[in-house]
Amino acid sequence: MNLHDLNSHPLGYGVRHLPTGYPRLYILLLLASWFRLKYPHIVYGALASSAPILYFLGLTPENGYAVVVSKDFNSTSTSCYNTIRESWFEIDRVAAQSNGLSTLSQTFNTCLPLNKSQDLKDNLESWYKFVAQYDNPRDNYLPTFCNATNRAGANTYVLHKIMAGFSALLGKECIYISDLGLQKYHGWHWQKCTEMVMPMGNGENDTMFQMDPFDLAKYIKECKQVFGVTPRPYWIPIQFGGYGIKTVLENFASNIIFSNGLRDPYSSGGVLQNISDSVVAIYTEEGK
């Protein structure tokens, strides 16, 4: 498969546009609950599936999403999980060599030479998150990836095992490394720089990813540079009652169903307990 045209592949579409493509789905479902709260005279009820209405500062641990992704991989294959964890250190080791970036470009068969090893690691992390979030019995993204890494053999070089997994998903053509920074003309990026500030980061040794805590000061600086706006990280919880959510929703909400699968990384910021007789939470242990 030619990865210059990833839109032709159901997984490739998400991979090509990460992290700008896949937030749109959960945002629509998240908005369903808020729409019911704000316009109860128009909207009689809402089904908010995979709606992380609590994934905001002070409400959900910033590593919640990455923790669920890691659990998904670990429960699918511990050896696959360990391969991914080991690969970050190997990428850093290779990148530190005089011809390291060239070696990494060849190993991962990138369409263009790498300028920074961090670009590769950021894309890998986004791909793993996509594979976990959109795994389903029909496509089996996650088992397909992990089975391929395992079939490569225990003695196979760790980065070759990683590539075996992606080759099983996307074919053997070159891999396009996306620019995952904020894009000035992208609507979702504007939205997450103004109202939808969702603090996602990785702690130390609590996920399969390298430590990368959410840095609000850095985030604000980047949003100002790209859009000339200052993010409002507390606006959503104040506007829709994120703090003390049970008390708030008990007092004025009704006819909302929060539905989550606990293998969905966004369930970490979802409502998982019943609020009242008409604001209920439904979840499945193995669901997406």
C-alpha positions in Angstrom: 0.0 0.0 0.0 1.2 3.5 -0.8 1.1 5.5 2.4 1.3 8.8 0.5 -2.5 8.2 0.0 -3.6 6.9 3.4 -7.1 8.1 2.9 -7.7 4.9 0.9 -7.2 2.8 4.0 -9.6 2.8 7.0 -6.8 2.7 9.5 -4.5 4.9 7.4 -7.0 7.7 7.3 -6.9 8.1 11.1 -3.1 7.6 11.1 -2.5 10.2 8.5 -4.6 12.8 10.4 -3.6 12.0 14.0 -4.1 13.7 16.3 -6.4 16.0 14.3 -8.8 13.5 12.8 -10.0 11.2 15.5 -11.2 13.8 18.1 -14.1 14.7 15.9 -16.0 11.6 16.7 -16.0 11.8 20.5 -16.5 15.6 20.4 -19.9 15.1 18.7 -20.9 12.6 21.4 -19.6 14.7 24.2 -21.6 17.7 22.9 -24.8 15.6 23.0 -24.8 15.8 26.8 -24.0 19.4 26.8 -26.6 20.2 24.2 -29.2 18.5 26.4 -28.1 20.5 29.5 -28.1 23.8 27.6 -31.3 23.4 25.6 -33.6 21.1 27.5 -36.6 22.7 25.8 -35.4 21.5 22.4 -33.5 18.3 23.2 -35.6 15.7 25.0 -32.8 13.4 25.7 -29.2 12.5 24.8 -27.1 9.4 24.4 -23.5 10.4 25.1 -21.3 7.5 24.1 -17.6 7.7 24.7 -18.1 11.3 26.0 -15.1 12.4 28.2 -16.9 15.3 29.8 -14.6 15.0 32.8 -11.3 15.1 30.9 -10.4 18.6 32.0 -8.0 20.2 34.5 -8.6 19.1 38.0 -11.1 16.4 37.1 -9.3 13.5 35.5 -5.6 12.4 35.8 -3.8 13.6 32.7 -2.4 10.1 32.0 -5.9 8.5 32.0 -6.1 8.1 28.2 -2.5 6.7 27.9 -3.1 4.3 30.9 -6.1 2.7 29.1 -4.2 2.5 25.8 -1.4 0.7 27.7 -3.9 -1.7 29.4 -5.4 -2.5 26.0 -2.0 -3.5 24.6 -0.9 -5.3 27.7 -4.1 -7.4 27.9 -3.8 -8.2 24.2 -0.1 -9.3 24.5 2.3 -8.6 27.3 5.2 -9.3 25.0 3.9 -6.7 22.5 3.4 -4.2 25.3 7.0 -4.8 26.4 8.3 -4.5 22.9 6.8 -1.0 22.6 8.2 0.1 25.9 11.6 -1.1 25.0 11.5 0.5 21.6 11.6 4.1 22.9 15.0 3.6 24.5 16.3 2.0 21.4 15.1 4.9 19.2 16.9 7.3 21.6 20.1 5.2 21.5 20.2 5.0 17.7 19.3 8.7 17.3 22.3 9.7 19.4 24.7 8.1 16.9 26.3 10.2 14.2 24.1 8.7 11.4 21.3 7.8 13.8 18.5 9.7 12.0 19.4 8.1 8.7 19.4 4.7 10.3 16.0 5.3 11.8 14.6 6.6 8.5 15.7 3.4 6.8 14.5 1.1 9.6 11.0 2.7 9.6 11.0 3.2 5.9 9.9 6.8 6.1 8.9 8.6 3.0 11.2 11.5 3.8 14.4 11.6 5.9 13.7 12.3 9.6 14.7 15.7 10.9 14.2 14.7 14.6 13.8 11.4 16.4 11.0 13.1 18.4 8.9 13.4 15.2 9.1 9.6 14.8 8.3 9.0 18.4 5.3 11.4 18.4 3.9 9.6 15.3 4.4 6.2 16.8 2.6 7.2 20.0 -0.3 8.6 18.0 -0.6 5.5 15.9 -0.6 3.3 19.0 -3.4 5.4 20.5 -5.4 5.2 17.3 -5.0 1.4 17.1 -6.2 1.0 20.7 -9.1 3.5 20.4 -10.5 2.1 17.1 -9.8 -1.6 17.6 -12.9 -3.6 16.9 -13.8 -7.3 16.2 -14.2 -6.6 12.5 -10.9 -4.9 11.9 -8.8 -6.3 14.8 -6.2 -3.6 14.5 -4.6 -4.2 17.9 -4.4 -8.1 17.7 -3.1 -7.7 14.1 -0.3 -5.4 15.2 0.7 -7.4 18.2 0.5 -10.8 16.5 2.8 -9.6 13.8 5.3 -8.2 16.4 5.3 -11.5 18.2 5.6 -13.6 15.1 8.8 -11.7 14.3 10.4 -13.7 17.1 11.9 -13.0 20.5 15.5 -12.7 19.0 14.5 -10.2 16.4 15.7 -6.6 16.7 13.2 -4.6 18.7 12.6 -1.9 16.0 12.2 -4.6 13.3 9.5 -6.1 15.5 7.7 -2.8 15.6 7.9 -2.4 11.9 6.5 -5.9 11.4 3.4 -4.8 13.3 2.9 -1.7 11.1 3.6 -3.6 8.0 0.8 -6.0 8.9 -1.6 -3.1 9.3 -0.5 -0.7 6.5 1.5 -2.7 4.0 5.2 -2.3 3.2 5.3 1.0 1.3 7.0 4.1 2.9 5.6 5.6 6.0 4.6 9.3 6.1 5.6 11.1 9.2 3.0 13.8 9.9 3.5 17.2 11.4 1.5 16.8 14.6 1.9 20.4 15.8 -0.9 22.9 15.9 -2.2 23.8 12.4 -3.4 27.4 12.0 -6.3 26.6 9.6 -7.6 23.5 11.4 -10.9 24.0 13.3 -10.2 21.4 16.0 -6.9 22.9 16.8 -8.6 26.3 17.2 -11.2 24.8 19.4 -8.7 23.0 21.7 -6.7 26.2 22.0 -9.8 28.2 23.2 -12.4 26.1 25.0 -11.6 22.4 24.8 -8.3 22.2 26.7 -8.0 18.5 27.5 -4.8 17.9 29.5 -3.3 14.7 28.2 0.2 13.6 29.3 2.2 10.6 30.3 3.6 10.0 33.8 6.8 8.1 34.7 6.5 4.3 34.4 2.7 4.3 34.5 2.1 3.7 30.8 3.9 2.1 27.8 5.0 5.5 26.7 7.9 7.7 27.7 7.3 10.3 30.4 5.7 13.4 28.8 3.6 15.4 31.4 1.1 18.0 30.2 2.7 21.4 30.4 0.0 24.1 30.5 2.4 27.0 30.2 4.0 25.5 27.1 0.5 24.8 25.7 -0.6 28.4 26.2 2.5 29.6 24.6 2.0 27.5 21.5 -1.6 28.5 21.2 -0.7 32.2 21.4 2.0 31.7 18.7 -0.2 29.9 16.2 -3.6 31.5 16.9 -2.9 34.6 19.0 -5.4 33.4 21.6 -5.1 32.4 25.2 -6.7 29.0 26.2 -9.4 28.9 28.8 -8.6 25.6 30.6 -11.3 26.0 33.2 -14.2 27.3 31.1 -15.8 23.9 30.2 -16.0 22.7 33.9 -17.3 26.0 35.0 -19.8 26.3 32.2 -21.2 22.8 32.4 -20.5 21.8 36.0 -17.6 19.5 35.8 -16.6 20.0 39.4 -18.8 18.1 41.7 -20.5 16.5 38.7 -22.8 14.3 40.6 -24.3 17.1 42.7 -24.5 19.4 39.7 -26.3 16.9 37.4 -28.6 15.7 40.1 -29.8 19.2 40.5 -30.7 20.1 36.9 -30.0 17.3 34.5 -32.3 14.6 33.2 -32.7 12.2 30.3 -29.0 11.5 29.6 -27.4 8.2 29.1 -23.6 8.0 29.4 -22.3 4.9 27.6 -18.7 3.7 27.7 -16.6 0.7 26.9 -13.8 0.4 29.4 -11.3 -0.5 26.6 -12.0 2.9 25.0 -9.2 5.3 26.2 -11.7 8.2 26.5 -13.7 6.2 29.1 -11.1 7.5 31.6 -12.8 10.9 31.4 -16.3 9.6 31.2 -19.2 9.3 33.6 -19.2 5.7 34.9 -21.7 5.8 37.7 -25.4 6.6 37.7 -26.2 10.2 38.7 -30.0 9.8 39.1 -32.9 7.8 37.9 -32.8 9.6 34.5 -29.1 10.4 34.2 -27.6 6.9 34.0 -24.2 5.4 33.1 -23.8 2.1 31.2 -20.5 0.5 30.5 -19.1 -2.7 29.2 -15.8 -4.2 30.5 -14.5 -5.2 27.1 -16.3 -2.6 25.0 -15.0 0.2 22.9 
